[in-house]
Amino acid sequence: MEDEMNEMKQEGKFREKRIKRNEQSLQEIWDYVKRPNLRLIGVPESDGENGTKLENTLQDIIQENFPNLARHANIQIQEIKRMSQRYSSRRATPRH
């Protein structure tokens, strides 16, 4: 009887450790998936714009403003899209 209780306690501890480890793994995955995003405000929209054109526009902006970064860093864009305009052109942009 006592052995069974000890075994149940050990199983409970093992289960708790496994749950904590799984929660940490899940958090690491979310941290990887939810990386900080880069927002560009005030980039004019062009006709027939698609993901490739947006990517080229971003590469041009990086090349123009950060030439050393463009040469030395291997920048890989995972996803790029244009968002609806939420910002008023008359208001100041947020300072983060």
OpenMM code with the backbone's topology and positions (N, CA, C; nanometers):
from openmm import Vec3, app, unit

residues = "MET GLU ASP GLU MET ASN GLU MET LYS GLN GLU GLY LYS PHE ARG GLU LYS ARG ILE LYS ARG ASN GLU GLN SER LEU GLN GLU ILE TRP ASP TYR VAL LYS ARG PRO ASN LEU ARG LEU ILE GLY VAL PRO GLU SER ASP GLY GLU ASN GLY THR LYS LEU GLU ASN THR LEU GLN ASP ILE ILE GLN GLU ASN PHE PRO ASN LEU ALA ARG HIS ALA ASN ILE GLN ILE GLN GLU ILE LYS ARG MET SER GLN ARG TYR SER SER ARG ARG ALA THR PRO ARG HIS".split()
positions = [
    Vec3(0.0828, -0.1186, 0.0000),
    Vec3(0.0000, 0.0000, 0.0000),
    Vec3(0.0877, 0.1256, 0.0000),
    Vec3(0.1863, 0.1246, 0.0891),
    Vec3(0.2762, 0.2402, 0.0981),
    Vec3(0.3602, 0.2545, -0.0289),
    Vec3(0.4008, 0.1407, -0.0851),
    Vec3(0.4778, 0.1436, -0.2099),
    Vec3(0.3953, 0.2031, -0.3238),
    Vec3(0.2671, 0.1683, -0.3257),
    Vec3(0.1788, 0.2215, -0.4298),
    Vec3(0.1656, 0.3727, -0.4168),
    Vec3(0.1562, 0.4219, -0.2943),
    Vec3(0.1443, 0.5666, -0.2729),
    Vec3(0.2722, 0.6372, -0.3157),
    Vec3(0.3875, 0.5794, -0.2813),
    Vec3(0.5147, 0.6389, -0.3230),
    Vec3(0.5263, 0.6398, -0.4753),
    Vec3(0.4823, 0.5297, -0.5360),
    Vec3(0.4867, 0.5215, -0.6817),
    Vec3(0.3955, 0.6266, -0.7450),
    Vec3(0.2779, 0.6462, -0.6876),
    Vec3(0.1844, 0.7468, -0.7389),
    Vec3(0.2424, 0.8871, -0.7229),
    Vec3(0.3091, 0.9123, -0.6100),
    Vec3(0.3716, 1.0428, -0.5880),
    Vec3(0.4812, 1.0678, -0.6907),
    Vec3(0.5616, 0.9647, -0.7162),
    Vec3(0.6688, 0.9794, -0.8148),
    Vec3(0.6117, 1.0026, -0.9545),
    Vec3(0.5046, 0.9298, -0.9876),
    Vec3(0.4403, 0.9499, -1.1172),
    Vec3(0.3853, 1.0918, -1.1280),
    Vec3(0.3280, 1.1404, -1.0196),
    Vec3(0.2755, 1.2773, -1.0189),
    Vec3(0.3863, 1.3800, -1.0392),
    Vec3(0.4991, 1.3606, -0.9709),
    Vec3(0.6130, 1.4519, -0.9872),
    Vec3(0.6669, 1.4460, -1.1293),
    Vec3(0.6765, 1.3227, -1.1825),
    Vec3(0.7255, 1.3065, -1.3194),
    Vec3(0.6312, 1.3755, -1.4183),
    Vec3(0.5009, 1.3594, -1.3962),
    Vec3(0.4007, 1.4223, -1.4821),
    Vec3(0.4127, 1.5748, -1.4762),
    Vec3(0.4306, 1.6297, -1.3567),
    Vec3(0.4454, 1.7748, -1.3410),
    Vec3(0.5699, 1.8255, -1.4127),
    Vec3(0.6807, 1.7519, -1.4004),
    Vec3(0.8036, 1.7916, -1.4702),
    Vec3(0.7829, 1.7892, -1.6212),
    Vec3(0.7136, 1.6853, -1.6689),
    Vec3(0.6882, 1.6744, -1.8123),
    Vec3(0.5984, 1.7882, -1.8608),
    Vec3(0.4985, 1.8235, -1.7816),
    Vec3(0.4097, 1.9344, -1.8173),
    Vec3(0.4884, 2.0648, -1.8232),
    Vec3(0.5737, 2.0902, -1.7238),
    Vec3(0.6555, 2.2122, -1.7240),
    Vec3(0.7477, 2.2165, -1.8445),
    Vec3(0.8092, 2.1019, -1.8765),
    Vec3(0.8992, 2.0953, -1.9917),
    Vec3(0.8223, 2.1217, -2.1217),
    Vec3(0.7015, 2.0649, -2.1318),
    Vec3(0.6200, 2.0885, -2.2508),
    Vec3(0.5761, 2.2342, -2.2608),
    Vec3(0.5415, 2.2945, -2.1481),
    Vec3(0.5035, 2.4359, -2.1482),
    Vec3(0.6208, 2.5236, -2.1908),
    Vec3(0.7409, 2.4908, -2.1433),
    Vec3(0.8588, 2.5670, -2.1835),
    Vec3(0.8862, 2.5504, -2.3324),
    Vec3(0.8712, 2.4293, -2.3826),
    Vec3(0.8920, 2.4053, -2.5256),
    Vec3(0.7903, 2.4829, -2.6079),
    Vec3(0.6663, 2.4817, -2.5627),
    Vec3(0.5623, 2.5558, -2.6328),
    Vec3(0.5920, 2.7053, -2.6315),
    Vec3(0.6386, 2.7573, -2.5182),
    Vec3(0.6734, 2.8987, -2.5092),
    Vec3(0.7879, 2.9325, -2.6033),
    Vec3(0.8876, 2.8452, -2.6120),
    Vec3(0.9988, 2.8683, -2.7041),
    Vec3(0.9510, 2.8707, -2.8486),
    Vec3(0.8588, 2.7822, -2.8820),
    Vec3(0.8045, 2.7809, -3.0181),
    Vec3(0.7301, 2.9105, -3.0460),
    Vec3(0.6472, 2.9561, -2.9522),
    Vec3(0.5740, 3.0813, -2.9718),
    Vec3(0.6692, 3.1997, -2.9812),
    Vec3(0.7760, 3.1975, -2.9030),
    Vec3(0.8744, 3.3052, -2.9107),
    Vec3(0.9382, 3.3090, -3.0487),
    Vec3(0.9599, 3.1927, -3.1064),
    Vec3(1.0192, 3.1865, -3.2399),
    Vec3(0.9195, 3.2330, -3.3456),
    Vec3(0.7943, 3.1888, -3.3325),
    Vec3(0.6931, 3.2224, -3.4322),
    Vec3(0.6554, 3.3701, -3.4240),
    Vec3(0.6413, 3.4217, -3.3063),
    Vec3(0.5969, 3.5599, -3.2867),
    Vec3(0.7157, 3.6536, -3.2724),
    Vec3(0.7999, 3.6534, -3.3710),
    Vec3(0.9147, 3.7440, -3.3696),
    Vec3(0.8682, 3.8882, -3.3874),
    Vec3(0.9495, 3.9822, -3.3442),
    Vec3(0.9135, 4.1226, -3.3653),
    Vec3(0.8979, 4.1525, -3.5142),
    Vec3(0.7990, 4.2321, -3.5435),
    Vec3(0.7716, 4.2705, -3.6810),
    Vec3(0.8308, 4.4067, -3.7099),
    Vec3(0.8590, 4.4299, -3.8328),
    Vec3(0.9092, 4.5583, -3.8778),
    Vec3(0.7958, 4.6279, -3.9506),
    Vec3(0.7604, 4.7477, -3.9075),
    Vec3(0.6542, 4.8237, -3.9721),
    Vec3(0.7149, 4.9440, -4.0409),
    Vec3(0.6812, 4.9592, -4.1655),
    Vec3(0.7248, 5.0756, -4.2416),
    Vec3(0.6022, 5.1624, -4.2660),
    Vec3(0.6094, 5.2846, -4.2218),
    Vec3(0.4971, 5.3765, -4.2351),
    Vec3(0.5330, 5.4803, -4.3396),
    Vec3(0.4385, 5.5089, -4.4273),
    Vec3(0.4586, 5.6139, -4.5264),
    Vec3(0.5211, 5.5667, -4.6559),
    Vec3(0.5235, 5.4372, -4.6805),
    Vec3(0.5759, 5.3851, -4.8071),
    Vec3(0.4616, 5.3908, -4.9074),
    Vec3(0.4795, 5.4656, -5.0173),
    Vec3(0.3696, 5.4802, -5.1130),
    Vec3(0.3338, 5.3473, -5.1795),
    Vec3(0.2056, 5.3323, -5.2084),
    Vec3(0.1554, 5.2114, -5.2720),
    Vec3(0.1672, 5.2261, -5.4231),
    Vec3(0.2020, 5.1178, -5.4908),
    Vec3(0.2143, 5.1239, -5.6365),
    Vec3(0.1091, 5.0352, -5.7015),
    Vec3(0.0834, 5.0579, -5.8299),
    Vec3(-0.0162, 4.9794, -5.9031),
    Vec3(0.0330, 4.8364, -5.9221),
    Vec3(-0.0565, 4.7408, -5.9128),
    Vec3(-0.0217, 4.6012, -5.9344),
    Vec3(0.0791, 4.5481, -5.8347),
    Vec3(0.0730, 4.5977, -5.7136),
    Vec3(0.1706, 4.5596, -5.6113),
    Vec3(0.1438, 4.4174, -5.5622),
    Vec3(0.2501, 4.3410, -5.5466),
    Vec3(0.2390, 4.2063, -5.4905),
    Vec3(0.3529, 4.1849, -5.3918),
    Vec3(0.3640, 4.0647, -5.3386),
    Vec3(0.4666, 4.0362, -5.2382),
    Vec3(0.6074, 4.0588, -5.2883),
    Vec3(0.6325, 4.0245, -5.4152),
    Vec3(0.7669, 4.0420, -5.4709),
    Vec3(0.8028, 4.1894, -5.4810),
    Vec3(0.7072, 4.2714, -5.5239),
    Vec3(0.7340, 4.4157, -5.5334),
    Vec3(0.7557, 4.4758, -5.3950),
    Vec3(0.6776, 4.4311, -5.2974),
    Vec3(0.6970, 4.4804, -5.1607),
    Vec3(0.8340, 4.4398, -5.1079),
    Vec3(0.8745, 4.3181, -5.1371),
    Vec3(1.0056, 4.2710, -5.0926),
    Vec3(1.1164, 4.3528, -5.1582),
    Vec3(1.1020, 4.3814, -5.2866),
    Vec3(1.2013, 4.4636, -5.3563),
    Vec3(1.2047, 4.6050, -5.2992),
    Vec3(1.0876, 4.6597, -5.2658),
    Vec3(1.0815, 4.7929, -5.2054),
    Vec3(1.1540, 4.7931, -5.0714),
    Vec3(1.1317, 4.6902, -4.9909),
    Vec3(1.1997, 4.6804, -4.8613),
    Vec3(1.3503, 4.6676, -4.8799),
    Vec3(1.3944, 4.5864, -4.9744),
    Vec3(1.5378, 4.5719, -5.0013),
    Vec3(1.5980, 4.7056, -5.0454),
    Vec3(1.5242, 4.7823, -5.1272),
    Vec3(1.5722, 4.9147, -5.1696),
    Vec3(1.5861, 5.0089, -5.0505),
    Vec3(1.4882, 5.0057, -4.9604),
    Vec3(1.4925, 5.0918, -4.8413),
    Vec3(1.6121, 5.0544, -4.7540),
    Vec3(1.6345, 4.9253, -4.7357),
    Vec3(1.7490, 4.8804, -4.6554),
    Vec3(1.8793, 4.9228, -4.7210),
    Vec3(1.8897, 4.9033, -4.8517),
    Vec3(2.0119, 4.9383, -4.9243),
    Vec3(2.0398, 5.0881, -4.9157),
    Vec3(1.9347, 5.1680, -4.9274),
    Vec3(1.9506, 5.3136, -4.9260),
    Vec3(1.9877, 5.3661, -4.7874),
    Vec3(1.9239, 5.3124, -4.6847),
    Vec3(1.9422, 5.3662, -4.5498),
    Vec3(2.0484, 5.2942, -4.4669),
    Vec3(2.0712, 5.1682, -4.4965),
    Vec3(2.1670, 5.0881, -4.4203),
    Vec3(2.2551, 5.0077, -4.5158),
    Vec3(2.3419, 5.0727, -4.5906),
    Vec3(2.4203, 5.0003, -4.6922),
    Vec3(2.5116, 4.8928, -4.6329),
    Vec3(2.5691, 4.9163, -4.5170),
    Vec3(2.6563, 4.8149, -4.4558),
    Vec3(2.5774, 4.6923, -4.4117),
    Vec3(2.4586, 4.7153, -4.3608),
    Vec3(2.3737, 4.6047, -4.3191),
    Vec3(2.3365, 4.5186, -4.4392),
    Vec3(2.3052, 4.5825, -4.5488),
    Vec3(2.2654, 4.5085, -4.6685),
    Vec3(2.3796, 4.4226, -4.7213),
    Vec3(2.5022, 4.4693, -4.7072),
    Vec3(2.6167, 4.3934, -4.7582),
    Vec3(2.6584, 4.2790, -4.6669),
    Vec3(2.6517, 4.3014, -4.5365),
    Vec3(2.7081, 4.2054, -4.4417),
    Vec3(2.6056, 4.1103, -4.3801),
    Vec3(2.4811, 4.1480, -4.3785),
    Vec3(2.3799, 4.0632, -4.3149),
    Vec3(2.3005, 3.9879, -4.4209),
    Vec3(2.2688, 3.8668, -4.3894),
    Vec3(2.1860, 3.7863, -4.4781),
    Vec3(2.0411, 3.8022, -4.4319),
    Vec3(1.9718, 3.8998, -4.4857),
    Vec3(1.8358, 3.9303, -4.4441),
    Vec3(1.7402, 3.8428, -4.5241),
    Vec3(1.6601, 3.7664, -4.4527),
    Vec3(1.5619, 3.6799, -4.5170),
    Vec3(1.4235, 3.7204, -4.4698),
    Vec3(1.3383, 3.7517, -4.5632),
    Vec3(1.2025, 3.7943, -4.5317),
    Vec3(1.1140, 3.6705, -4.5298),
    Vec3(1.0472, 3.6482, -4.4172),
    Vec3(0.9589, 3.5322, -4.4071),
    Vec3(0.8222, 3.5622, -4.4664),
    Vec3(0.7710, 3.6785, -4.4375),
    Vec3(0.6386, 3.7154, -4.4860),
    Vec3(0.6347, 3.8665, -4.4975),
    Vec3(0.5711, 3.9140, -4.6025),
    Vec3(0.5581, 4.0578, -4.6202),
    Vec3(0.4200, 4.0852, -4.6769),
    Vec3(0.3541, 4.1853, -4.6239),
    Vec3(0.2222, 4.2227, -4.6738),
    Vec3(0.1950, 4.3672, -4.6385),
    Vec3(0.1054, 4.4257, -4.7124),
    Vec3(0.0656, 4.5638, -4.6877),
    Vec3(-0.0583, 4.5622, -4.5993),
    Vec3(-0.0557, 4.6406, -4.4946),
    Vec3(-0.1684, 4.6498, -4.4027),
    Vec3(-0.2543, 4.7692, -4.4415),
    Vec3(-0.3783, 4.7654, -4.3984),
    Vec3(-0.4643, 4.8804, -4.4235),
    Vec3(-0.4115, 4.9991, -4.3445),
    Vec3(-0.4365, 5.1176, -4.3949),
    Vec3(-0.3819, 5.2368, -4.3300),
    Vec3(-0.4622, 5.2676, -4.2049),
    Vec3(-0.3973, 5.2528, -4.0921),
    Vec3(-0.4609, 5.2826, -3.9641),
    Vec3(-0.4162, 5.4178, -3.9116),
    Vec3(-0.3169, 5.4731, -3.9743),
    Vec3(-0.2566, 5.5948, -3.9229),
    Vec3(-0.3027, 5.7146, -4.0043),
    Vec3(-0.3319, 5.8208, -3.9357),
    Vec3(-0.3666, 5.9448, -4.0024),
    Vec3(-0.2381, 6.0141, -4.0446),
    Vec3(-0.2360, 6.0643, -4.1664),
    Vec3(-0.1151, 6.1317, -4.2142),
    Vec3(-0.0922, 6.2637, -4.1416),
    Vec3(-0.1953, 6.3146, -4.0750),
    Vec3(-0.1802, 6.4416, -4.0028),
    Vec3(-0.1306, 6.4216, -3.8602),
    Vec3(-0.1401, 6.3005, -3.8100),
    Vec3(-0.0943, 6.2732, -3.6738),
    Vec3(0.0507, 6.2296, -3.6743),
    Vec3(0.1167, 6.2552, -3.5655),
    Vec3(0.2556, 6.2109, -3.5515),
    Vec3(0.2578, 6.0590, -3.5350),
    Vec3(0.3632, 5.9960, -3.5830),
    Vec3(0.3752, 5.8511, -3.5677),
    Vec3(0.4165, 5.8185, -3.4249),
    Vec3(0.3783, 5.7019, -3.3748),
    Vec3(0.4164, 5.6655, -3.2377),
    Vec3(0.5667, 5.6489, -3.2250),
    Vec3(0.6184, 5.6870, -3.1111),
    Vec3(0.7617, 5.6754, -3.0845),
    Vec3(0.7831, 5.5573, -2.9919),
    Vec3(0.8370, 5.4491, -3.0421),
    Vec3(0.8610, 5.3291, -2.9597),
    Vec3(1.0063, 5.3168, -2.9317),
] * unit.nanometer
topology = app.Topology()
chain = topology.addChain("A")
for resn in residues:
    res = topology.addResidue(resn, chain)
    for name in ("N", "CA", "C"):
        topology.addAtom(name, app.Element.getBySymbol(name[0]), res)
